Amino acid sequence: MLDIGAIELFVVAVLALVVVGPKELPKLLRTVGGFMRKVREMAAEFRSGVEDLAAEVEREVDPFSDLRKEEGLRPGMSPEEITEHILAGKEREARKNADGPDDGPPSPEEKAKKTAKKDENQQKESENEAKSGSSGGSLP
């Protein structure tokens, strides 16, 4: 903000001490601090007002800015880059949806997995039946 070095600050402090006096110096520093705080608050309020105004003008000038932000498009992209970006996003979305419940026919890999699991379950059942039949025996 202000380019005040250590030497300049020291000279101002000595002058304030000489002019105001040691009794009134703390009161003066509190007053200056309060004034600086108010100036900063006003500057921040002014800055936020200007930013709000700029955003409002941008929305009026470019009604598709929200869509651009949602799609992740950058300013200065060529139409080809925009098309590629949107198509890549659609492909990612399709892949993500494909990971969920599948309404189409299962792939050969999925069929093989299901068959292997079914065979494994049948083998376990037959082993359980053999164990229960030989260990307990039948009652007459």
C-alpha positions, 0 to 999 in steps of 0.5 A: 500500500504505502512504501514506508521503510523503517527509517521513515517510520522512525522519523514519523514516530519521533516527530509525533512524540515531539509534537503531540507529547508522550501523554497524548501519543497513545490516544493519537495512535488509537485514533489513527488506527480506528481511522485506518480500520474504517478506510480499509472497511470502506475500500473492501465494501467498494471493491465488493460492490465493483465486483458485484457490478462487473459480475452482473454486467458479465451475466447480461453480456454473456448469458451462457457463462453459467453453462460454460462454468458448469461444463468447464470451458475456458475463454478462448477455446476454439469450437473444435476444442469445445466440441471435443471437451463436451463429447469427452464429458459425455463419454465419461458420464456414459462410462459412469452410468455403465458401471451401474445396473446394466439393462443390456446383455452381459458381456462374455467376461461377465457370463464366464464369471457368473458360470464360474461362480455358479459351478463353485456354489454347486460344488460347495453344495455337493460337498456339504451334502456328502459331509452331512450324509456320511457323518450323521448316518441314517436312523432306522 
